[in-house]
């Protein structure tokens, strides 16, 4: 087994045979996602993808309270147009978008082991994995509307594929937290387990997958990704960019961010 050298790093990486494990390691911040953490995730996955040593990927969170609370609210601007403007090598993408793509396009199967609460961008990242296992005590939700954020069309498309139109609309329009039977009914997770069973069951599944033929695993995943991810219409993409930029420039976004950090209800004005 190989383990990342710095146990205090925001992202831990280790290999258990042919199974690679990435752990969000900010338990004091409910494993909230930051640009630094996401850039590290991209770097590790690029390395693992290049050498074929990891044939199943598992992503989880440190501690037993949170898989991840979602994107760090204090850095919310970095998921908007300003974040894309600072992309490396002329790319027009944010650290969050690059991380989603790195997980989705990792050449071998991936499993989100959701050991605790999972919200916002972290839930989207979990949907970018091929499979999801979860502890049965957790809660999930998508709060962009409570923050004043217009969510990207690629992400909405993934939720539509997974949940269907009615449930996706309810999830995003209400921004509420789901747990228990109501959460199970959404259909996001394939395997619900007790907290005591989660790790052993998940790693047994990952190990089983990793022993299958590498070319078959890579080929099947590649084709499934191509079939499930059609290119967006350029006109739709342009409109989405306009709506997202308008929201990120709004007073409502600043109010939503402040209300979240101050743990109060926001007072939105539509401006």
Buried (B, 14 or more C-beta within 10 A) or exposed (E): EEEBEEEEBBBBBBBBBBBBBBBBBBBEBBBBBBBBBBBBBBEBBEEBBEEEEBBBBBBBBBBEBBBBBBBBBEBBBBBBBEBBEEBEEEEEBBBBBBBBBBBBBBBBBBBBBBBBBBBBBBBBBBBBBBBBBBBBBBBBBBBBBBBBBBBBBBBBBBBBEBBEEEBBBBBBEBBEBBBEEEBBEBEBBEBBBEBEBBBEBBBEBBBEBBEBEEEEBBEBBEEEBEEEBEEBEEEEBEEBBEBBBEBBEBEBBBBBBEBBEEEEEBEBEEE
